[in-house]
Amino acid sequence: MRYEQKNPLPIPDSGAYDSVKATIDTVFDWQYALADEKLLSLYEKGKAQGWNATDIDWSVDVDIARLATESRADVFMNTLMAPPVPFTLETAIQFRQHMNAFMLSQFLHGEQGALIASAKIVQTVPWEEAKFYAANQVADEARHVEVYHRYLTEKLGLSYEVHPSLRGLLDSIVQDSRWDVTYLGMQILVEGLALAAFGTMRLVNQNEPLIQEITDRIMQDEARHVAFGVLSLQKIYGGELSGAEIREREDFVIEATALLRDRLLGTPVFERLGWDTSVWVPWMIETPFQRGFRQMMFSKIVPNLKRLGLLTPRVRAAFQKLDILRFENEPDSVEKPEVAPPEELVQMMMQYMAEHMAPPGPEGST
């Protein structure tokens, strides 16, 4: 698919290509048992729900400045986010443009990580039906990379390099020789957080039809991918691992969660805008709206870990500090693959719209 790259993505200091050394055991499954009906059902669903990037209407104009003006972004941000310096319309537009570009850029980089990880799963997972689904996922992830890259370079014309915390997590996922850790890191943690982030992206960009269509299509795929991870890991996390092996997975979950949380702080945005990070980063950390937004990103990760038996006392203690244990009783990705927008954010936005964007009454009314 050909498209105009108005602004190619920035290259990290390490260069255009990054080699990560990894040692894995490639596993052949000679019995072809195909015994897991749930995995086979996901595989069939993935084939049936396939789509092409050319199915998207790329002629749709994307003008974030106009959309931010129409939605009164400065009023919205000043009302709900209590910024340290009140937003003007101009700075609100800047912030929205750059935060959208930053988040979408991290989605792009995460999708490339998922592309590589799912190809690794094809090699390493022992069950043939899981290899089938992972192969289908490889094609999904390539398509996701394609559409996010086109949107960023052709439509937004603004993008960011991979965040160091995300890059570190992707490196550790690729380098680890244990296939279940690849699943745990990518399918449960990275893609679980992405699912919630996609839902929020869709909610806060309701007046941008192109990103709505892209997000809807990708969320449909990612919901299956996370369910695939949960179903596969249940096979070995139900008692096959030793206490020492479980502790290693606990350590991985705790460290990965910290890295994913750091990714959401948006420090590179403030640096590029030239805004004082000593003022704006604490705002991202401490302000109730921003803190709640970050917590909501873990709304699928927590119940999925609980289903896997990895919401252990050590993990619970770490999650308690982040105030994300409240999601443990939410439906997991096997019970409910789809992700609804976070209820708290929906209520907050509905209240704002009712108070600030109500249609004018009849002429002459008071």
C-alpha positions as CSV (number, residue, x, y, z in Angstrom):
1,M,0.0,0.0,0.0
2,R,1.5,3.3,-1.1
3,Y,1.0,6.5,0.9
4,E,2.8,9.8,1.5
5,Q,5.0,10.0,4.5
6,K,4.7,13.7,5.3
7,N,6.8,13.2,8.5
8,P,8.8,10.0,8.8
9,L,9.1,8.8,12.4
10,P,12.1,10.1,14.4
11,I,15.0,7.6,14.6
12,P,16.3,6.7,18.1
13,D,19.9,7.5,19.0
14,S,20.8,3.8,18.5
15,G,20.0,4.0,14.8
16,A,17.4,2.9,12.3
17,Y,17.7,-0.8,13.2
18,D,18.1,-2.4,16.6
19,S,19.3,-6.0,17.0
20,V,18.3,-7.8,20.1
21,K,20.1,-11.1,20.8
22,A,17.7,-13.9,21.8
23,T,18.2,-17.7,22.3
24,I,15.0,-19.8,21.9
25,D,14.2,-23.4,21.4
26,T,12.1,-23.9,18.2
27,V,9.5,-26.6,19.0
28,F,7.9,-28.9,16.5
29,D,4.5,-30.6,17.4
30,W,4.4,-33.9,15.6
31,Q,1.2,-35.2,17.1
32,Y,-1.0,-32.4,15.7
33,A,-3.6,-33.2,18.4
34,L,-5.6,-30.0,17.9
35,A,-7.4,-30.8,21.1
36,D,-8.1,-27.3,22.4
37,E,-11.5,-26.3,21.1
38,K,-11.3,-22.8,22.5
39,L,-8.1,-22.0,20.8
40,L,-9.3,-23.5,17.5
41,S,-12.5,-21.4,17.8
42,L,-10.4,-18.2,18.2
43,Y,-8.3,-19.3,15.2
44,E,-11.5,-19.6,13.1
45,K,-12.8,-16.3,14.3
46,G,-9.6,-14.6,13.4
47,K,-9.7,-15.9,9.9
48,A,-13.4,-14.9,9.5
49,Q,-12.9,-11.4,10.9
50,G,-9.8,-10.6,8.8
51,W,-9.7,-7.2,7.1
52,N,-7.3,-5.2,4.9
53,A,-5.9,-1.8,5.4
54,T,-7.3,-0.8,2.0
55,D,-10.8,-1.4,3.5
56,I,-10.3,1.9,5.5
57,D,-11.4,5.2,3.9
58,W,-8.1,7.1,3.9
59,S,-9.7,10.0,2.1
60,V,-11.1,11.3,5.4
61,D,-9.4,14.6,6.4
62,V,-7.8,14.7,9.8
63,D,-7.5,18.2,11.3
64,I,-6.8,18.0,15.0
65,A,-6.6,21.7,15.4
66,R,-10.1,22.2,14.0
67,L,-11.5,19.3,16.0
68,A,-9.9,20.6,19.2
69,T,-11.4,24.1,18.6
70,E,-14.9,22.7,17.9
71,S,-14.8,20.6,21.0
72,R,-13.5,23.5,23.2
73,A,-10.5,21.6,24.2
74,D,-9.2,24.4,26.4
75,V,-12.4,24.5,28.5
76,F,-12.4,20.7,28.7
77,M,-8.8,20.4,29.9
78,N,-9.0,23.3,32.3
79,T,-12.3,21.9,33.8
80,L,-11.3,18.3,34.2
81,M,-7.5,18.2,34.4
82,A,-6.6,21.2,36.6
83,P,-3.4,22.0,34.8
84,P,-0.6,23.8,36.6
85,V,-0.8,26.5,33.9
86,P,-4.3,27.1,32.5
87,F,-4.5,26.0,28.8
88,T,-5.3,28.6,26.2
89,L,-6.9,27.3,23.0
90,E,-3.5,27.4,21.3
91,T,-1.7,25.4,24.0
92,A,-4.7,23.0,24.3
93,I,-4.4,22.3,20.6
94,Q,-0.7,21.8,20.9
95,F,-1.1,19.4,23.8
96,R,-3.8,17.4,22.2
97,Q,-1.9,17.1,18.9
98,H,1.3,16.0,20.6
99,M,-0.3,13.6,23.1
100,N,-2.3,12.0,20.3
101,A,0.9,11.6,18.3
102,F,2.8,10.3,21.3
103,M,0.2,7.7,22.3
104,L,-0.4,6.5,18.7
105,S,3.4,6.3,18.1
106,Q,3.7,4.1,21.2
107,F,0.8,2.0,19.8
108,L,2.8,1.6,16.6
109,H,6.0,0.6,18.3
110,G,4.1,-1.8,20.6
111,E,2.4,-3.4,17.5
112,Q,5.9,-4.0,15.9
113,G,6.8,-5.7,19.2
114,A,3.7,-7.8,19.0
115,L,4.5,-8.7,15.4
116,I,8.0,-10.0,16.5
117,A,6.7,-11.7,19.6
118,S,3.8,-13.5,17.9
119,A,6.3,-14.8,15.3
120,K,8.4,-16.0,18.2
121,I,5.4,-17.8,19.7
122,V,4.9,-19.7,16.4
123,Q,8.3,-21.1,16.9
124,T,8.3,-21.8,20.6
125,V,4.8,-22.8,21.8
126,P,4.4,-26.6,21.9
127,W,0.8,-27.0,20.7
128,E,-0.2,-26.9,17.0
129,E,-3.5,-25.1,17.5
130,A,-1.6,-22.3,19.3
131,K,0.9,-22.1,16.4
132,F,-2.1,-21.8,14.0
133,Y,-3.5,-18.8,16.0
134,A,-0.2,-17.2,16.5
135,A,0.5,-17.3,12.8
136,N,-2.9,-15.6,12.2
137,Q,-1.9,-13.0,14.8
138,V,1.4,-12.3,12.9
139,A,-0.7,-11.2,9.9
140,D,-2.9,-9.1,12.2
141,E,0.0,-7.3,13.8
142,A,1.6,-6.5,10.4
143,R,-1.7,-4.9,9.4
144,H,-1.8,-2.9,12.6
145,V,1.8,-1.6,12.1
146,E,0.8,-0.6,8.5
147,V,-2.3,1.4,9.5
148,Y,-0.8,3.2,12.5
149,H,2.3,4.1,10.5
150,R,0.1,5.5,7.6
151,Y,-2.1,7.5,10.0
152,L,0.9,9.0,11.8
153,T,2.9,9.9,8.7
154,E,0.2,10.7,6.2
155,K,-2.6,12.2,8.3
156,L,-1.1,13.6,11.5
157,G,2.4,14.5,10.2
158,L,3.7,14.2,13.8
159,S,5.2,11.3,15.6
160,Y,7.5,10.1,18.4
161,E,10.2,7.5,18.8
162,V,9.7,4.5,21.1
163,H,9.6,5.4,24.8
164,P,12.6,4.0,26.7
165,S,10.4,2.1,29.1
166,L,8.4,0.4,26.3
167,R,11.6,-0.3,24.5
168,G,13.1,-1.9,27.6
169,L,10.0,-4.1,28.0
170,L,10.0,-5.2,24.4
171,D,13.6,-6.1,24.6
172,S,13.1,-8.3,27.7
173,I,10.1,-10.0,26.0
174,V,12.1,-10.8,22.9
175,Q,15.3,-11.8,24.7
176,D,13.6,-14.3,27.2
177,S,13.9,-17.9,26.0
178,R,10.8,-19.0,27.9
179,W,7.8,-19.1,25.6
180,D,5.3,-18.5,28.4
181,V,7.1,-15.3,29.4
182,T,6.7,-14.1,25.8
183,Y,3.0,-14.7,26.2
184,L,2.9,-13.1,29.6
185,G,4.7,-10.0,28.5
186,M,3.1,-9.4,25.2
187,Q,-0.4,-11.0,25.2
188,I,-1.3,-10.3,28.8
189,L,0.6,-7.1,29.7
190,V,1.4,-5.0,26.6
191,E,-1.7,-5.9,24.6
192,G,-3.9,-5.9,27.8
193,L,-2.9,-2.3,28.5
194,A,-3.3,-1.4,24.8
195,L,-6.9,-2.7,24.8
196,A,-7.8,-0.3,27.5
197,A,-5.9,2.5,25.9
198,F,-7.6,1.9,22.6
199,G,-11.0,2.2,24.3
200,T,-10.0,5.5,25.9
201,M,-8.5,6.8,22.6
202,R,-11.8,6.1,20.9
203,L,-13.8,7.8,23.7
204,V,-11.7,11.1,23.7
205,N,-11.6,11.3,19.9
206,Q,-15.3,10.9,19.2
207,N,-15.3,13.6,16.5
208,E,-12.5,12.1,14.5
209,P,-14.0,9.3,12.2
210,L,-10.8,7.9,10.8
211,I,-9.1,7.0,14.1
212,Q,-12.5,5.7,15.2
213,E,-12.6,3.2,12.4
214,I,-8.9,2.2,12.8
215,T,-9.4,1.8,16.5
216,D,-12.6,-0.3,16.2
217,R,-10.9,-2.7,13.7
218,I,-7.7,-3.1,15.8
219,M,-9.6,-3.5,19.1
220,Q,-11.6,-6.4,17.5
221,D,-8.3,-8.2,16.7
222,E,-6.6,-7.4,20.0
223,A,-9.4,-8.7,22.1
224,R,-8.9,-12.1,20.5
225,H,-5.1,-11.8,21.0
226,V,-5.4,-11.2,24.7
227,A,-7.9,-14.1,25.1
228,F,-5.4,-16.3,23.2
229,G,-2.8,-15.5,25.8
230,V,-5.0,-16.2,28.7
231,L,-6.2,-19.5,27.3
232,S,-2.7,-20.7,26.4
233,L,-1.1,-19.7,29.8
234,Q,-3.9,-21.4,31.8
235,K,-2.5,-24.7,30.5
236,I,0.8,-24.3,32.5
237,Y,0.0,-21.8,35.2
238,G,-2.5,-24.2,36.8
239,G,0.1,-26.1,38.7
240,E,2.9,-27.0,36.4
241,L,5.4,-24.4,37.6
242,S,7.5,-24.6,40.7
243,G,7.5,-22.0,43.5
244,A,10.7,-20.5,42.2
245,E,9.4,-20.3,38.6
246,I,6.2,-18.6,39.8
247,R,8.3,-16.1,41.8
248,E,10.2,-15.3,38.5
249,R,6.9,-14.6,36.8
250,E,5.9,-12.4,39.7
251,D,9.1,-10.4,39.4
252,F,8.5,-10.0,35.6
253,V,4.9,-8.8,36.1
254,I,5.9,-6.3,38.8
255,E,8.7,-4.8,36.8
256,A,6.7,-4.8,33.5
257,T,3.8,-3.0,35.2
258,A,6.2,-0.2,36.4
259,L,7.6,0.2,32.9
260,L,4.1,0.4,31.4
261,R,3.0,3.0,33.9
262,D,6.1,5.1,33.2
263,R,5.3,5.0,29.5
264,L,2.0,6.8,30.2
265,L,3.6,9.9,31.8
266,G,4.2,11.6,28.4
267,T,7.5,13.2,29.4
268,P,8.8,13.3,25.8
269,V,5.8,15.5,24.9
270,F,6.6,18.2,27.5
271,E,10.3,18.0,26.4
272,R,9.4,18.6,22.7
273,L,7.0,21.4,23.6
274,G,9.6,23.0,25.7
275,W,7.4,22.9,28.8
276,D,9.0,22.7,32.2
277,T,9.0,18.9,33.0
278,S,9.5,19.7,36.7
279,V,6.1,21.2,36.7
280,W,4.2,19.1,34.1
281,V,5.4,15.6,34.9
282,P,4.3,15.9,38.6
283,W,0.9,17.1,37.3
284,M,0.7,13.9,35.2
285,I,1.6,11.8,38.3
286,E,-0.5,13.5,41.0
287,T,-3.6,15.1,39.4
288,P,-6.7,12.9,40.1
289,F,-7.9,12.8,36.5
290,Q,-4.5,11.8,35.1
291,R,-3.9,9.3,37.9
292,G,-7.3,7.8,37.2
293,F,-6.6,7.6,33.5
294,R,-3.4,5.7,34.1
295,Q,-5.1,3.3,36.6
296,M,-7.8,2.5,34.1
297,M,-5.2,1.3,31.6
298,F,-4.8,-1.8,33.8
299,S,-8.5,-2.7,33.8
300,K,-7.9,-5.8,31.7
301,I,-4.5,-6.8,33.0
302,V,-5.6,-7.3,36.6
303,P,-8.5,-9.7,36.1
304,N,-6.5,-11.6,33.5
305,L,-3.6,-12.1,35.9
306,K,-6.2,-13.2,38.5
307,R,-7.6,-15.9,36.2
308,L,-4.0,-17.1,35.6
309,G,-3.3,-17.4,39.3
310,L,-0.6,-14.7,39.1
311,L,-2.4,-12.2,41.3
312,T,-0.3,-13.5,44.2
313,P,0.3,-11.8,47.5
314,R,3.5,-10.2,46.1
315,V,1.8,-9.0,43.0
316,R,-1.2,-7.8,45.0
317,A,1.1,-5.7,47.3
318,A,2.6,-4.0,44.2
319,F,-0.8,-3.4,42.6
320,Q,-2.2,-2.1,45.9
321,K,0.4,0.7,45.8
322,L,-0.7,1.6,42.3
323,D,-4.4,1.5,43.4
324,I,-5.3,-1.0,40.6
325,L,-6.6,-3.9,42.6
326,R,-10.1,-2.6,42.3
327,F,-10.2,-4.1,38.8
328,E,-9.6,-7.7,40.0
329,N,-13.3,-8.6,39.9
330,E,-13.9,-7.1,36.4
331,P,-14.6,-9.7,33.6
332,D,-11.4,-11.2,32.2
333,S,-10.7,-11.5,28.5
334,V,-12.1,-15.1,28.3
335,E,-15.4,-14.1,30.0
336,K,-15.6,-10.8,28.0
337,P,-13.1,-10.2,25.2
338,E,-14.6,-6.9,24.3
339,V,-13.5,-3.8,26.1
340,A,-15.9,-1.0,27.1
341,P,-14.7,2.5,27.7
342,P,-13.8,3.0,31.4
343,E,-17.1,3.8,33.2
344,E,-15.5,6.5,35.4
345,L,-14.2,8.3,32.4
346,V,-17.5,8.0,30.5
347,Q,-19.4,9.5,33.5
348,M,-16.8,12.3,33.9
349,M,-17.1,13.2,30.2
350,M,-20.9,13.0,30.1
351,Q,-21.1,15.3,33.1
352,Y,-18.8,17.8,31.4
353,M,-20.8,17.7,28.2
354,A,-24.0,18.2,30.0
355,E,-22.6,21.2,31.8
356,H,-20.6,22.9,29.1
357,M,-21.9,21.7,25.7
358,A,-25.6,21.7,26.2
359,P,-27.5,22.9,23.0
360,P,-28.9,26.5,23.3
361,G,-32.5,26.8,24.2
362,P,-35.2,28.4,22.0
363,E,-34.7,32.1,21.1
364,G,-35.8,34.3,23.9
365,S,-35.6,31.6,26.6
366,T,-33.8,32.2,29.9
